[in-house]
């Protein structure tokens, strides 16, 4: 309640400034209730980011300056170096896998194409930390691969070399096979929507398939591919579970170590600030990557290009290239987890498992319901107010998905800790940090963007003439929303809620940092069991996460398959 009151005060202050500016420019600047609510929500979403940045920028204070100097002289260069190297590996591999598979599926016919059209997005259902646990068991010294090689060739102990999965390179490969679908989805749509006339003109002028791809199709798909690579890099920088399990020190693991192991809040905030600046720089690079260049696909919808048939060796090579990321990113980890579960003597759905599942479902459902209500309200406010300030609020809400969960956690815990101290000093029996309220707050900051984009896209499909007809019949804004827009938006609302629910189920860094004591979710318990090398026990909650996460992926796959018919 206190946080809501603070946000309302801050929102009204922002609106007062906005109104003064409007009056100065001779504009209206009148207050709309929906605008005030949206402004309060935007302030709440922006508070964690402001908290982290303010802590980073306050380094002129002696104690915090010495903390940052100590970090820079000891661990920060290693954290930054590993994070950059990991990002470079992921960027290159996701570009090759995502653009390559998208090009093959969009342009050519080859054995298994219809299957790969939708199967290539299956790795999205696999959280990176779950894949890390599966491959570590499969490829480690005592795993089936190395044990089989030793038995087959008679190798002894450390006398042979085998690639180390627990390394920066291993983590980069893992992230690439899990995150390439971001590039695949966006690049595939760009290739399909390109103008076939440009391709035909290039071939008529003597360009081969590879030359036409590089000079015509790839430039048209470049904005989409860059956006997909940026999404993959944001997910990479935000990950904690996989890099922590691999023992790779990155900025995210540094935040967790500083907060929990060394109990140094200032160090955690400083590292979180560096990570936030890195993500903001990545977003800026993605927006400025094209400069003033613009790529237009003239006549993209005028005619569909007939796919080129790949026969013989070329066709099977295309099949193998598309099968590689699907097998390594989804089917192989799934089979490894099933094998680990099968090796368990007793597969028990114990009371503890039911508690983990119940906590996960409740958190996901509550967050999804609140997110849907907020996003419907803000998207509707943008529709009825047509205000520039409302557009700014919506943009602030939409930026949350790009912010790593560890950064959001630190940004929330710092002000809540001060608020708890103030409550204790004034005899108020209210503890917010380390509570379910704080955890749901973190989820909303992180995942509101997912539901907002979905709801807004659905609302834009409703013609404004329906609003005018409803107003002419005497319906107010509330009646128009409930009787017209909500019934027409139910598919978009259901999709938005499902996406938020699945993201909450998979989220690890924020949950691990903010959750109350003795309050575990499937993601947290999977990480804890795997960290204790109890991979067999971790298989059941990990598979449960995958089964939940695969639901929206199947829905998306069916939409892709239906779109090609």
C-alpha positions as CSV (number, residue, x, y, z in Angstrom):
1,X,0.0,0.0,0.0
2,X,2.8,2.4,0.8
3,X,4.5,1.7,-2.5
4,X,1.3,2.3,-4.3
5,X,0.8,5.6,-2.5
6,X,4.4,6.7,-3.3
7,X,3.9,5.8,-7.0
8,X,0.6,7.8,-7.1
9,X,2.4,10.8,-5.6
10,X,5.2,10.5,-8.1
11,X,2.8,10.0,-10.9
12,X,0.8,13.1,-10.0
13,X,4.0,15.1,-9.7
14,X,5.0,14.0,-13.2
15,X,1.6,14.9,-14.5
16,X,1.8,18.3,-12.8
17,X,5.0,19.0,-14.7
18,X,3.5,17.7,-17.9
19,X,0.5,20.0,-17.4
20,X,2.7,23.0,-16.8
21,X,4.5,22.3,-20.1
22,X,1.2,21.9,-21.9
23,X,-0.1,25.2,-20.6
24,X,3.1,26.9,-21.5
25,X,2.7,25.6,-25.1
26,X,-0.9,26.6,-25.2
27,X,-2.2,23.0,-25.1
28,X,-5.0,21.5,-23.0
29,X,-3.1,19.3,-20.5
30,X,-6.4,18.1,-18.9
31,X,-6.2,15.2,-16.5
32,X,-7.7,11.9,-17.7
33,X,-8.2,9.2,-14.9
34,X,-6.8,6.5,-17.1
35,X,-3.7,8.6,-17.8
36,X,-3.0,9.1,-14.1
37,X,-3.3,5.3,-13.5
38,X,-1.0,4.5,-16.4
39,X,1.5,7.1,-15.1
40,X,1.5,5.4,-11.7
41,X,2.1,2.0,-13.2
42,X,4.9,3.4,-15.3
43,X,6.5,4.9,-12.2
44,X,6.3,1.5,-10.5
45,X,7.9,-0.3,-13.4
46,X,10.6,2.3,-13.6
47,X,11.5,2.3,-9.9
48,X,13.8,-0.7,-10.0
49,X,15.8,0.7,-12.9
50,X,16.0,4.1,-11.3
51,X,17.1,2.5,-8.0
52,X,20.0,0.6,-9.7
53,X,21.1,3.6,-11.8
54,X,21.0,6.0,-8.8
55,X,23.2,3.6,-6.8
56,X,25.6,3.4,-9.7
57,X,25.7,7.1,-10.3
58,X,26.2,7.8,-6.6
59,X,29.7,6.5,-6.7
60,X,31.0,9.8,-5.7
61,X,30.3,8.8,-2.1
62,X,33.4,7.5,-0.5
63,X,32.2,4.1,0.5
64,X,30.5,3.2,-2.8
65,X,33.4,4.6,-4.7
66,X,35.8,2.4,-2.9
67,X,33.5,-0.6,-3.5
68,X,33.4,0.1,-7.2
69,X,37.2,0.6,-7.3
70,X,37.7,-2.6,-5.5
71,X,35.4,-4.4,-7.9
72,X,37.2,-2.9,-10.9
73,X,40.6,-3.9,-9.5
74,X,39.5,-7.5,-8.8
75,X,36.5,-9.3,-10.3
76,X,34.7,-6.8,-12.6
77,X,37.1,-7.2,-15.6
78,X,36.6,-10.9,-15.5
79,X,32.9,-10.6,-15.3
80,X,32.7,-8.2,-18.2
81,X,35.2,-10.1,-20.3
82,X,33.3,-13.4,-19.9
83,X,30.0,-11.7,-20.5
84,X,31.3,-10.1,-23.7
85,X,32.9,-13.3,-25.0
86,X,29.7,-15.2,-24.2
87,X,27.6,-12.6,-26.1
88,X,29.9,-12.7,-29.1
89,X,29.7,-16.5,-29.3
90,X,25.9,-16.4,-29.0
91,X,25.5,-13.6,-31.5
92,X,27.5,-15.5,-34.2
93,X,26.0,-18.9,-33.7
94,X,22.4,-17.7,-33.4
95,X,22.8,-15.6,-36.5
96,X,24.2,-18.7,-38.5
97,X,21.5,-21.1,-37.1
98,X,18.6,-18.7,-37.1
99,X,19.1,-17.0,-40.5
100,X,20.3,-20.3,-42.1
101,X,17.3,-22.3,-41.1
102,X,14.9,-19.5,-41.8
103,X,16.3,-19.1,-45.3
104,X,16.1,-22.8,-46.1
105,X,12.5,-23.2,-44.8
106,X,11.2,-20.0,-46.5
107,X,12.8,-20.5,-49.9
108,X,13.4,-24.2,-50.6
109,X,11.6,-27.5,-50.6
110,X,13.5,-30.4,-49.0
111,X,12.7,-33.6,-47.1
112,X,11.0,-32.7,-43.8
113,X,10.4,-29.1,-44.5
114,X,6.8,-29.0,-43.2
115,X,8.0,-30.6,-40.0
116,X,10.9,-28.2,-39.5
117,X,8.7,-25.1,-40.1
118,X,7.2,-25.5,-36.6
119,X,9.7,-27.9,-35.0
120,X,12.5,-25.3,-35.2
121,X,10.8,-23.3,-32.4
122,X,10.6,-26.2,-30.0
123,X,13.9,-25.2,-28.1
124,X,12.0,-22.1,-26.8
125,X,10.3,-24.5,-24.4
126,X,13.7,-25.5,-22.9
127,X,15.1,-23.1,-20.2
128,X,18.8,-22.7,-20.7
129,X,19.5,-23.9,-17.1
130,X,17.6,-27.1,-17.7
131,X,19.6,-27.8,-20.9
132,X,22.8,-27.1,-18.9
133,X,21.9,-29.7,-16.3
134,X,21.1,-32.3,-18.9
135,X,24.2,-31.9,-21.0
136,X,26.5,-31.8,-18.0
137,X,25.3,-35.2,-16.9
138,X,25.6,-36.5,-20.5
139,X,29.1,-35.1,-21.3
140,X,30.9,-35.1,-18.0
141,X,33.8,-37.6,-17.1
142,X,31.4,-40.1,-15.5
143,X,28.7,-39.5,-18.2
144,X,27.7,-42.0,-20.9
145,X,29.7,-40.3,-23.7
146,X,33.1,-40.3,-22.0
147,X,32.5,-43.7,-20.4
148,X,31.6,-45.2,-23.7
149,X,34.7,-43.7,-25.4
150,X,37.0,-45.0,-22.7
151,X,35.4,-48.5,-23.0
152,X,35.6,-48.4,-26.8
153,X,39.2,-47.1,-27.2
154,X,40.7,-48.2,-23.9
155,X,41.5,-44.6,-22.8
156,X,42.6,-44.2,-19.2
157,X,41.9,-41.4,-16.8
158,X,43.2,-37.9,-17.8
159,X,45.4,-39.2,-20.7
160,X,42.9,-38.1,-23.3
161,X,41.4,-34.7,-24.2
162,X,37.7,-34.1,-24.3
163,X,36.0,-30.7,-24.7
164,X,34.9,-29.2,-21.4
165,X,31.2,-28.4,-21.3
166,X,31.6,-26.3,-18.2
167,X,33.3,-23.4,-20.0
168,X,32.5,-20.1,-21.7
169,X,32.5,-21.9,-25.1
170,X,30.2,-24.7,-23.8
171,X,27.8,-22.1,-22.3
172,X,27.9,-20.2,-25.7
173,X,27.0,-23.3,-27.6
174,X,24.2,-24.1,-25.2
175,X,22.7,-20.7,-25.4
176,X,22.9,-20.7,-29.2
177,X,20.9,-23.9,-29.5
178,X,18.3,-22.7,-27.1
179,X,17.9,-19.1,-28.3
180,X,18.3,-19.3,-32.0
181,X,14.5,-19.5,-32.5
182,X,14.2,-15.8,-31.8
183,X,16.3,-15.1,-34.9
184,X,14.6,-17.9,-36.9
185,X,11.0,-16.6,-36.3
186,X,11.8,-13.0,-37.2
187,X,14.1,-13.8,-40.1
188,X,11.6,-16.4,-41.6
189,X,8.8,-13.8,-41.6
190,X,11.1,-11.3,-43.3
191,X,12.2,-13.8,-46.0
192,X,8.5,-14.8,-46.7
193,X,7.4,-11.2,-47.0
194,X,10.2,-10.1,-49.2
195,X,9.4,-9.2,-52.9
196,X,9.8,-12.2,-55.2
197,X,10.4,-9.7,-58.0
198,X,13.7,-8.6,-56.5
199,X,14.9,-12.2,-56.3
200,X,13.8,-12.9,-59.9
201,X,15.5,-9.7,-61.1
202,X,18.7,-10.7,-59.4
203,X,18.7,-14.2,-60.9
204,X,17.9,-12.7,-64.3
205,X,20.9,-10.5,-64.0
206,X,23.1,-13.5,-63.5
207,X,23.4,-13.7,-59.7
208,X,23.6,-17.2,-58.3
209,X,21.4,-18.3,-55.3
210,X,24.2,-17.4,-52.8
211,X,24.9,-14.0,-54.4
212,X,21.2,-13.2,-54.6
213,X,20.8,-14.2,-50.9
214,X,23.7,-11.9,-49.8
215,X,22.8,-8.9,-51.9
216,X,19.0,-9.0,-52.0
217,X,17.3,-11.2,-49.4
218,X,19.7,-10.7,-46.5
219,X,19.6,-6.9,-46.5
220,X,15.8,-7.0,-46.5
221,X,15.8,-9.4,-43.5
222,X,18.6,-7.6,-41.7
223,X,16.4,-5.5,-39.3
224,X,14.4,-8.5,-38.3
225,X,17.6,-10.7,-37.9
226,X,19.3,-8.0,-35.8
227,X,16.2,-7.7,-33.6
228,X,16.2,-11.5,-33.0
229,X,20.0,-11.5,-32.2
230,X,19.4,-8.7,-29.8
231,X,16.7,-10.6,-28.0
232,X,19.0,-13.7,-27.8
233,X,21.8,-11.6,-26.3
234,X,19.5,-10.0,-23.7
235,X,18.4,-13.5,-22.6
236,X,22.1,-14.5,-22.5
237,X,23.1,-11.6,-20.3
238,X,20.1,-12.1,-18.1
239,X,20.7,-15.8,-17.4
240,X,21.9,-17.0,-14.1
241,X,21.2,-20.7,-13.8
242,X,23.3,-22.1,-16.7
243,X,26.4,-19.9,-16.2
244,X,26.3,-20.5,-12.4
245,X,26.1,-24.2,-12.9
246,X,28.9,-24.1,-15.4
247,X,31.1,-22.1,-13.1
248,X,31.4,-19.2,-15.6
249,X,31.8,-15.9,-13.7
250,X,29.6,-13.3,-15.4
251,X,27.9,-10.1,-14.4
252,X,24.7,-12.0,-13.3
253,X,26.6,-14.5,-11.2
254,X,28.6,-11.6,-9.7
255,X,25.4,-9.9,-8.5
256,X,24.2,-13.0,-6.8
257,X,27.6,-13.7,-5.2
258,X,27.9,-10.1,-3.9
259,X,24.4,-10.1,-2.5
260,X,24.2,-13.6,-0.9
261,X,27.7,-14.9,-0.4
262,X,29.5,-11.7,0.6
263,X,26.4,-9.8,1.9
264,X,27.6,-6.7,0.1
265,X,24.6,-4.8,-1.1
266,X,26.6,-1.9,-2.6
267,X,28.7,-4.3,-4.7
268,X,25.6,-6.1,-6.0
269,X,24.0,-2.8,-6.9
270,X,27.2,-1.6,-8.7
271,X,27.5,-4.8,-10.7
272,X,23.7,-4.6,-11.5
273,X,24.3,-1.1,-12.7
274,X,27.0,-2.2,-15.1
275,X,24.8,-5.0,-16.4
276,X,21.9,-2.6,-16.9
277,X,24.1,-0.2,-18.8
278,X,25.3,-3.1,-21.0
279,X,21.7,-4.1,-21.8
280,X,20.7,-0.5,-22.5
281,X,23.7,-0.2,-24.8
282,X,22.6,-3.3,-26.6
283,X,19.1,-1.9,-27.1
284,X,20.6,1.3,-28.4
285,X,22.9,-0.6,-30.8
286,X,19.9,-2.6,-32.1
287,X,17.9,0.6,-32.8
288,X,20.9,2.4,-34.4
289,X,22.3,-0.5,-36.3
290,X,20.7,0.5,-39.6
291,X,21.6,4.2,-39.3
292,X,19.7,6.0,-42.0
293,X,19.4,3.0,-44.2
294,X,15.9,1.7,-44.9
295,X,15.0,-1.6,-46.6
296,X,11.6,-1.9,-48.2
297,X,10.0,-5.0,-49.7
298,X,8.0,-3.5,-52.5
299,X,5.1,-5.8,-53.6
300,X,5.9,-8.4,-51.0
301,X,2.3,-9.5,-50.9
302,X,1.7,-9.4,-54.7
303,X,2.7,-12.9,-55.4
304,X,4.2,-15.8,-53.5
305,X,7.5,-17.1,-54.7
306,X,7.5,-20.8,-55.6
307,X,10.0,-22.7,-53.4
308,X,13.1,-24.1,-55.1
309,X,13.3,-27.9,-54.9
310,X,16.5,-29.3,-53.4
311,X,17.1,-32.8,-54.5
312,X,19.6,-35.5,-53.7
313,X,22.5,-34.6,-51.6
314,X,21.6,-30.9,-51.4
315,X,18.1,-31.7,-50.0
316,X,19.5,-34.1,-47.3
317,X,22.2,-31.5,-46.4
318,X,19.4,-29.0,-45.8
319,X,17.5,-31.5,-43.7
320,X,20.6,-32.2,-41.6
321,X,21.3,-28.5,-41.1
322,X,17.7,-27.9,-39.8
323,X,17.7,-31.1,-37.7
324,X,20.9,-30.2,-35.9
325,X,19.6,-27.3,-33.7
326,X,16.2,-29.1,-33.1
327,X,17.9,-32.3,-31.9
328,X,20.6,-30.6,-29.8
329,X,18.3,-27.8,-28.5
330,X,15.2,-29.9,-27.6
331,X,15.0,-33.6,-28.3
332,X,18.4,-34.6,-26.9
333,X,18.0,-32.7,-23.6
334,X,14.4,-34.1,-23.3
335,X,15.6,-37.7,-23.8
336,X,18.5,-37.1,-21.3
337,X,16.0,-35.8,-18.6
338,X,13.7,-38.8,-19.3
339,X,16.7,-41.1,-18.9
340,X,17.7,-39.5,-15.6
341,X,14.1,-39.8,-14.3
342,X,13.9,-43.5,-15.4
343,X,17.1,-44.2,-13.5
344,X,15.5,-43.1,-10.3
345,X,14.5,-46.0,-8.2
346,X,11.2,-44.4,-7.1
347,X,9.5,-41.6,-9.0
348,X,7.6,-40.0,-6.2
349,X,5.1,-37.2,-6.5
350,X,5.7,-36.3,-2.9
351,X,4.1,-33.6,-0.8
352,X,7.1,-31.4,-1.3
353,X,6.8,-31.7,-5.1
354,X,3.1,-30.8,-4.8
355,X,4.1,-27.7,-2.8
356,X,6.7,-26.7,-5.4
357,X,4.1,-27.1,-8.2
358,X,1.4,-25.3,-6.2
359,X,3.7,-22.3,-5.4
360,X,4.7,-22.1,-9.1
361,X,1.1,-22.3,-10.4
362,X,-0.1,-19.7,-7.9
363,X,2.6,-17.2,-8.6
364,X,2.2,-17.7,-12.4
365,X,-1.6,-17.4,-12.2
366,X,-1.7,-14.3,-9.9
367,X,1.0,-12.5,-12.0
368,X,-0.8,-13.4,-15.2
369,X,-4.2,-12.0,-14.0
370,X,-2.6,-8.8,-12.7
371,X,-0.6,-8.3,-15.9
372,X,-3.7,-8.8,-18.0
373,X,-5.7,-6.3,-16.0
374,X,-2.9,-3.7,-16.2
375,X,-2.2,-4.2,-19.9
376,X,-5.8,-4.1,-21.0
377,X,-6.1,-0.8,-19.0
378,X,-3.0,0.8,-20.5
379,X,-3.7,-0.3,-24.0
380,X,-7.3,0.9,-23.7
381,X,-6.0,4.2,-22.2
382,X,-3.7,4.7,-25.3
383,X,-6.7,4.1,-27.5
384,X,-9.1,6.6,-25.9
385,X,-6.7,9.3,-24.8
386,X,-4.3,9.5,-27.8
387,X,-1.8,11.2,-25.5
388,X,1.9,11.5,-26.0
389,X,2.4,11.0,-22.2
390,X,0.4,7.8,-22.4
391,X,2.7,6.6,-25.2
392,X,5.7,7.3,-23.0
393,X,4.1,5.3,-20.2
394,X,3.5,2.4,-22.5
395,X,7.1,2.5,-23.7
396,X,8.4,2.4,-20.1
397,X,6.2,-0.6,-19.4
398,X,7.4,-2.3,-22.6
399,X,11.1,-2.0,-21.7
400,X,10.9,-4.3,-18.7
401,X,11.5,-7.5,-20.7
402,X,14.9,-6.3,-21.7
403,X,16.1,-5.9,-18.1
404,X,17.7,-9.0,-16.5
405,X,15.8,-10.5,-13.6
406,X,18.8,-10.1,-11.3
407,X,18.9,-6.3,-12.0
408,X,15.2,-6.0,-11.3
409,X,15.6,-8.0,-8.1
410,X,18.4,-5.7,-6.8
411,X,16.4,-2.6,-7.9
412,X,13.4,-3.8,-5.9
413,X,15.2,-5.1,-2.8
414,X,17.2,-1.9,-2.2
415,X,14.2,0.5,-1.8
416,X,12.1,-2.2,0.0
417,X,14.9,-2.7,2.5
418,X,15.0,1.0,3.3
419,X,11.2,1.0,3.6
420,X,11.3,-2.0,5.9
421,X,13.9,-0.3,8.1
422,X,11.7,2.8,8.2
423,X,8.7,0.6,9.2
424,X,10.7,-1.0,12.0
425,X,11.8,2.4,13.3
426,X,8.2,3.6,13.4
427,X,6.7,0.4,14.8
428,X,5.0,-0.7,11.6
429,X,4.8,-4.5,11.5
430,X,5.1,-4.7,7.7
431,X,8.0,-6.5,5.9
432,X,7.9,-6.3,2.1
433,X,11.4,-7.4,1.1
434,X,11.6,-11.2,0.7
435,X,7.8,-11.5,0.4
436,X,5.5,-12.9,-2.2
437,X,4.3,-9.3,-2.9
438,X,7.8,-8.3,-3.8
439,X,8.2,-11.4,-6.0
440,X,5.0,-10.7,-7.9
441,X,6.1,-7.1,-8.3
442,X,9.4,-8.2,-9.8
443,X,7.6,-10.6,-12.2
444,X,5.3,-7.7,-13.3
445,X,8.2,-5.4,-14.0
446,X,9.9,-8.1,-16.0
447,X,7.0,-9.6,-18.0
448,X,4.4,-6.8,-18.4
449,X,6.0,-6.1,-21.9
450,X,5.1,-9.6,-23.0
451,X,1.4,-9.3,-22.3
452,X,1.2,-5.6,-23.3
453,X,2.4,-6.2,-26.8
454,X,-0.1,-9.1,-27.3
455,X,-3.1,-7.1,-25.9
456,X,-2.2,-4.0,-27.8
457,X,-1.9,-6.0,-31.1
458,X,-5.3,-7.4,-30.5
459,X,-6.8,-4.1,-29.7
460,X,-5.4,-2.5,-32.8
461,X,-7.4,-5.0,-34.9
462,X,-10.7,-3.5,-33.6
463,X,-11.9,-0.8,-35.9
464,X,-12.4,2.7,-34.3
465,X,-15.8,2.9,-35.9
466,X,-17.1,0.4,-33.3
467,X,-16.0,2.9,-30.6
468,X,-17.8,5.7,-32.3
469,X,-21.0,3.6,-32.7
470,X,-20.9,2.7,-29.0
471,X,-20.4,6.3,-27.9
472,X,-23.3,7.4,-30.2
473,X,-25.5,4.9,-28.4
474,X,-24.7,6.5,-25.0
475,X,-22.1,3.9,-23.7
476,X,-19.4,5.3,-21.5
477,X,-15.8,4.2,-21.5
478,X,-16.3,1.5,-18.9
479,X,-19.3,0.0,-20.7
480,X,-17.6,0.2,-24.0
481,X,-14.6,-1.7,-22.7
482,X,-16.5,-4.4,-21.0
483,X,-19.3,-5.0,-23.6
484,X,-17.3,-4.5,-26.8
485,X,-13.5,-4.7,-26.5
486,X,-13.1,-7.4,-23.8
487,X,-15.3,-9.9,-25.7
488,X,-13.4,-9.3,-28.9
489,X,-10.0,-9.4,-27.1
490,X,-10.5,-12.8,-25.3
491,X,-8.1,-14.6,-27.6
492,X,-5.4,-12.0,-27.2
493,X,-6.0,-11.8,-23.5
494,X,-5.7,-15.6,-23.1
495,X,-2.5,-15.7,-25.1
496,X,-1.0,-12.8,-23.1
497,X,-1.9,-14.5,-19.8
498,X,-0.4,-17.8,-21.0
499,X,2.8,-16.2,-22.1
500,X,3.2,-14.4,-18.7
501,X,2.4,-17.6,-16.8
502,X,5.0,-19.6,-18.7
503,X,7.7,-16.9,-18.3
504,X,7.0,-16.8,-14.5
505,X,7.3,-20.6,-14.3
506,X,10.8,-20.5,-16.0
507,X,12.1,-17.4,-14.3
508,X,15.1,-18.2,-12.0
509,X,17.2,-15.2,-11.0
510,X,14.5,-13.0,-9.6
511,X,12.8,-15.9,-7.9
512,X,16.0,-17.1,-6.3
513,X,16.8,-13.6,-5.0
514,X,13.5,-12.3,-3.8
515,X,11.5,-15.4,-2.7
516,X,10.5,-15.8,0.9
517,X,12.3,-18.3,3.1
518,X,11.1,-21.9,2.6
519,X,9.2,-20.9,-0.4
520,X,10.5,-22.8,-3.4
521,X,9.2,-23.0,-7.0
522,X,10.0,-25.6,-9.6
523,X,12.7,-23.5,-11.1
524,X,14.4,-22.8,-7.7
525,X,14.3,-26.5,-6.6
526,X,15.6,-27.7,-10.0
527,X,18.6,-25.3,-9.6
528,X,19.2,-26.3,-6.0
529,X,19.1,-30.1,-6.7
530,X,21.3,-29.7,-9.8
531,X,23.8,-27.6,-7.9
532,X,24.0,-30.5,-5.3
533,X,24.6,-32.9,-8.3
534,X,21.3,-34.6,-7.6
535,X,20.4,-34.6,-11.3
536,X,18.1,-37.6,-11.1
537,X,16.0,-35.8,-8.5
538,X,16.1,-32.6,-10.5
539,X,14.7,-34.4,-13.6
540,X,11.1,-34.4,-12.4
541,X,10.7,-30.7,-11.7
542,X,12.8,-29.9,-14.8
543,X,10.5,-32.0,-17.0
544,X,7.5,-30.3,-15.4
545,X,8.8,-26.9,-16.4
546,X,9.3,-28.1,-19.9
547,X,5.8,-29.6,-20.2
548,X,4.3,-26.3,-19.0
549,X,6.5,-24.2,-21.2
550,X,5.8,-26.2,-24.3
551,X,2.1,-25.2,-24.3
552,X,2.5,-21.7,-25.9
553,X,5.2,-23.1,-28.2
554,X,2.7,-25.7,-29.5
555,X,0.1,-22.9,-30.0
556,X,2.7,-20.8,-31.9
557,X,3.7,-23.9,-34.0
558,X,0.1,-24.5,-34.9
559,X,-0.3,-20.9,-36.0
560,X,2.8,-21.2,-38.2
561,X,1.5,-24.4,-39.7
562,X,-1.9,-22.8,-40.3
563,X,-0.4,-19.7,-41.9
564,X,1.3,-21.8,-44.6
565,X,-2.0,-23.5,-45.6
